[in-house]
């Protein structure tokens, strides 16, 4: 799904929130349908915690999903449960698909009657801030089906902290302007069967362990690592941020002198990439690999690991089948860094629900939101879409079980690409293409450093 999770970068860099499966436009435009024969999730039966029977009127909800997607089916079930508990409220759901990113701002600017809408809060809180209702007075209300927890208590703390931090960055008063409902994280996803046959029984955590695992997998006859043109940036940012932290990476891509590219850690990165190439740890197809070729190689057993988002198992479920053994691990720790990176940083986020501050039915709209982020709806997302639940104490899908550890220990949220895309034009025009020259064997490590330093300086001088 490249990158429903990253709509903000799609706009900023023409990079990300357009395509989650077949349509690679930068935001995960499509999610694979539920596996054949999957039963719809049961309708929630919880009563509202806010006297729902007293609510009335209409609620208009614009969803980012298409009506054929599994997420839409879960939403429809939650809406029906809400309407059953609130018979005087009529919900009108518009399934816009990822076109919502183009449609929602003009609609809100034009005064269209929309009460609730979905999207990536990393983008929406900034671009739609004049339309957002602050939700702090609502998050202390009882949640739906979460054993007496408030709305705030029912949602993953890391996601709540992240969404709150976005308000200040957007120039708003600190608070909640979005409630997370469909989380994601970026990790290495691997074929456990391939790992086990190669004798790798524990996923690597350090670079040395990573290289050792790659060697065993290579000796077993499988290419250890793959990626394609949609996700090349993740490997660059993953390595450098693991060594130095994403704030250092941000400084690197915005250094006007180009001198930061001469830092010893960049040469170490380049040497490690050369070593991986020379040892045959990259897929033989990697130079020309076009999305979604990399993920198909993974599930077909031609490559062992692929750095991607937690939407991946759902996206390739039709090819992988129900018996595919998924594993996940965080980018390994890198030696000789500055101590600010490592596993405490993680690229994660969520799609979120937001309310229009001009809504004429705020109480009913918020009550519906509570159903959409309630226990049954989140369990439905797990069962129907293999999605991470936004609620605490909710079992993750089996395919993502190993990913939960990374989310649990995350202390700092990284941007997409761990900061390598924070200068999007430089990333697209220079960083990624030069990286691919290195991966393809067209230059030495020293030549990589020299070229990146010179090209970064030239880029900034031209700007």
Secondary structure, 3 states (H helix, E strand, C coil): CCCHHHHHHHHHHCCCCCCCCCCCCCCCCCCCCCCCCCCCCCCCCCCCCCCHHHCCEEEEEEECCCCCCHHHHHHHHHHHHHHHHCCCEEEEEEECHHHHHHHHHHHHHCCCCCCEEEEEHHHHHHHCHHHECCCCCCCCCECCCCCCCEHHHHECHHHHHHHHHHHHHCCCCCCCCCEEEEEEEEEEEEEHHHHHHCCCCCCCCEHHHHHHHHHHHHHCCCEEEECCCCCHHHHHHHHHHHHHCHHHHHHHHCCCCCHHHHCHHHHHHHHHHHHHHHCCCECCCHHHCCCCHHHHHHHCCCEEEEEEECCHHHHCHHHHCCCCCEEEECCCECCCCCCCCHHHEEEEEEEEEEEECCCCCHHHHHHHHHHHCCHHHHHHHHHHHCCECCECCCCCCHHHCCHHHHHHHCCEEECHHHHCCCCHHHHHHHHHHHHHHHHCCCCCHHHHHHHHHHHHHHHHHHC
